[in-house]
Amino acid sequence: MRSLALFCELAMLLPVTLVQPFVGVILWSWISFMNPHQLVYGGIARAIPWALIIFICTMLGCFIAREPKRFPFNAVTCFIMAFLVMISLTTVVALAPMDQVLAKYLTVFKAFLFLLMTAALTTSRERIHALVWIMALSLAYFGIKGGAFTLLQGGSNRVWGPPNTMISDNNQLAVGLLVAVPLMNYLRSESKHALIRWGFAGTIVLTVFGVVGTYSRGALLALSAMSLILWWKTSNKLMSGVVLLALVGGAIAFMPADWVARMHTIQNYQEDGSAQDRLQIWHTAWVLATSRPLTGAGFFATYSQPIVDRFTPGTESRAVHSIWLEVLAEHGFPTFFIFVGIIIGGAVYARRVIKQATGVPGLEWCVQLAKMSQVSTVAYIVGGSFLSLSYWDYYFTIVVVISAVYEHVKAALGQTETKFGPARLALTQLTRQA
């Protein structure tokens, strides 16, 4: 029944994307981030490649429909385009079996190409808010579910993510939820309705319990860093400090002794087998990057035992568990710097939005959203340093959103571009501030 209902809903909405392609952006985000088709019990809806169909319909809609759209040539979009070019080149010389490499390449290429379509179609405050809503709700589902599971089980069992997704692993789910929490907080603070404010407040509480319920040590570090930055970005620091301490401290105090013992292994990583395996694969990733500095070893290099044995004999092939070393190992230093550039570009635009829009009537929401994007970035960077979430388009959609907010602020303030054009101006300003 769930499968049939989902099939009918998507079948009715897909034709709309041809005349209103931004609907395709919302559908893509829902399918990609929440994966509702993976939550149904079999049936036709689960077997259909919805993401690909939505991608095609949205692209066609961009050419057919007269819906407002403009492609912003800024630092974020330019770096994304450069990233697409570079991973295409590194795929040609990849060392892993080409069928595996191409499968991963097509998935990543499609996701980042859709980021460019998202940037072109997110042209107004209403669209920005619609996108933030679907992103927040997509992860809120798992936060509510995971938090309730943790409370009902007394924290004795781990929380896992949805199968066959980028956040199926307990560690990846934890960091994913932390990246989404600032978006939930933004919607809570901006809503005029008490029911929605209290609803998101409760969702954030359950999400934090869901995060600690994953038993992820990297997520504990990310939670601590995110809480600190979130406190710093709030105006009422006394009240927010008390609330954050009570929430995080209460969630930690709720967990059983097994959870505490696992968290203590952070200090004794030399004695922890999992930590040692991670250090070994990090060494392998660095060797791959330095041995092939321009191109790396391509997708799936560290997952292939023959490739790992070739560069570091005796190390077991596995996921790198670091966004930085994963990109370095698979694509080399030039692509790595472009990858970092996307993140820095979003951070610079968030900072500029806060600087330029603070105190301007009607742009208060821009400032708040920019601040929350900074908190999400901290959660992604800290948590991602211990996870393989390099190509998770949820976070990079936040970067695209904040670049759209920056474009909105520029238009609202009546700023004009220089004769060099928007792309060169954005890159020049990024270089100055980086």
Secondary structure, DSSP 8 states (H G I E B T S, - for coil): -HHHHHHHHHHHHTTHHHH-HHHHHHHHHHHHHT-GGGTS-SSHHHHS-HHHHHHHHHHHHHHH---------SHHHHHHHHHHHHHHHHHHT--S-HHHHHHHHHHHHHHHHHHHHHHHH--SHHHHHHHHHHHHHHHHHHHHHHHHHHHHHTT-S-----TTSTT-SHHHHHHHHHHHHHHHHHHHHH-S-HHHHHHHHHHHHHHHHHHHTTT-HHHHHHHHHHHHHHHHH-S-HHHHHHHHHHHHHHHHHHS-HHHHHHHHTTTTGGG-HHHHHHHHHHHHHHHHHHHSTTT-S-TTGGG-HHHHHHHSTT--------HHHHHHHHHHHHHHHHHHHHHHHHHHHHHHHHHHHTT-TT-HHHHHHHHHHHHHHHHHHHHHTTS--TT-HHHHHHHHHHHHHHHHHHHHHT----TT-HHHHHHHHHHHH-
